[in-house]
Amino acid sequence: MLNKILEYLKKPELYAESTSKFWDDDHISKGMLEAHLHPTWDAATRNYKFVDNSVEWISKLAPSEKYKKLLDLGCGPGLYAERFVKKGYKLTGVDFSKRSIEYAKEKAKEKALDIEYIYKNYLQIDY
């Protein structure tokens, strides 16, 4: 028991890669989702007015008639994805927060939006 406690007290190497799934920590992922979904905060996602303006701007630069597919890396709970699908794009969203992906899938199903969501670290995908 004492060895286990001493192991927990060891400081990690500076800049050592973590072995924990930070984004799937229950407390962190709950707070992140709350921050994503607050319409006026510029926290996990920008405020909804900014998101709407960004979608409008990107849609003008790359209209869905010409650019059919979008890949949203780090899609979180799908706030951009939903807006882009409504503009005619085929969307795939990737995020490594299980809570955010589950939320995004649930909302897409509720709203009958055809969005593919993938729970994965986008740095580890074989594109």
HUWO-V810921 format. One record per residue. N is the residue number from 1. RES is the residue in one letter. PSI is psi in radians with two decimals (NA if undefined). D_FIRST is the distance of its C-alpha to the first C-alpha in whole Angstrom. Layout:
# HUWO-V810921
N|RES|PSI|D_FIRST + N|RES|PSI|D_FIRST
This chain:
# HUWO-V810921
1|M|-0.79|0 + 2|L|-0.69|4 + 3|N|-0.69|5 + 4|K|-0.77|5 + 5|I|-0.77|6 + 6|L|-0.62|9 + 7|E|-0.71|10 + 8|Y|-0.45|11 + 9|L|-0.21|13 + 10|K|2.35|15 + 11|K|2.45|18 + 12|P|2.75|20 + 13|E|2.55|23 + 14|L|2.21|26 + 15|Y|0.37|28 + 16|A|2.46|25 + 17|E|2.34|26 + 18|S|2.62|23 + 19|T|-0.09|22 + 20|S|2.71|22 + 21|K|1.46|25 + 22|F|-0.86|26 + 23|W|-0.26|29 + 24|D|0.05|27 + 25|D|2.30|25 + 26|D|-0.81|26 + 27|H|-0.82|26 + 28|I|-0.81|28 + 29|S|-0.58|30 + 30|K|-0.81|31 + 31|G|-0.67|32 + 32|M|-0.76|34 + 33|L|-0.73|36 + 34|E|-0.76|37 + 35|A|-0.70|38 + 36|H|-0.72|40 + 37|L|-0.08|42 + 38|H|2.09|43 + 39|P|-0.39|47 + 40|T|-0.10|48 + 41|W|2.55|44 + 42|D|1.22|44 + 43|A|-1.85|40 + 44|A|-0.66|39 + 45|T|2.68|42 + 46|R|2.93|46 + 47|N|2.72|48 + 48|Y|-0.59|50 + 49|K|-0.74|53 + 50|F|-0.75|52 + 51|V|-0.83|50 + 52|D|-0.78|54 + 53|N|-0.68|56 + 54|S|-0.77|54 + 55|V|-0.73|54 + 56|E|-0.81|58 + 57|W|-0.83|58 + 58|I|-0.67|56 + 59|S|-0.53|58 + 60|K|-0.68|62 + 61|L|-0.67|60 + 62|A|1.34|59 + 63|P|2.56|61 + 64|S|-0.36|60 + 65|E|-0.54|63 + 66|K|-0.67|63 + 67|Y|1.65|59 + 68|K|-0.58|58 + 69|K|2.47|54 + 70|L|2.52|51 + 71|L|2.07|48 + 72|D|1.72|45 + 73|L|2.18|42 + 74|G|0.74|40 + 75|C|-0.25|42 + 76|G|-2.38|39 + 77|P|0.20|40 + 78|G|0.38|44 + 79|L|-0.77|46 + 80|Y|-0.75|48 + 81|A|-0.83|48 + 82|E|-0.76|50 + 83|R|-0.71|52 + 84|F|-0.68|53 + 85|V|-0.68|54 + 86|K|-0.33|56 + 87|K|0.08|58 + 88|G|0.08|58 + 89|Y|2.66|56 + 90|K|2.15|54 + 91|L|2.39|50 + 92|T|2.21|47 + 93|G|2.40|44 + 94|V|2.31|40 + 95|D|2.66|37 + 96|F|0.42|33 + 97|S|1.91|33 + 98|K|-0.73|32 + 99|R|-0.78|33 + 100|S|-0.74|36 + 101|I|-0.73|38 + 102|E|-0.72|37 + 103|Y|-0.83|39 + 104|A|-0.78|42 + 105|K|-0.75|42 + 106|E|-0.80|43 + 107|K|-0.71|45 + 108|A|-0.71|47 + 109|K|-0.80|47 + 110|E|-0.68|49 + 111|K|0.08|51 + 112|A|0.80|52 + 113|L|2.29|51 + 114|D|1.53|51 + 115|I|2.32|48 + 116|E|2.12|46 + 117|Y|2.35|42 + 118|I|2.20|40 + 119|Y|1.75|36 + 120|K|2.71|35 + 121|N|2.05|35 + 122|Y|-0.24|38 + 123|L|-0.18|37 + 124|Q|0.22|36 + 125|I|2.43|39 + 126|D|1.69|42 + 127|Y|NA|45
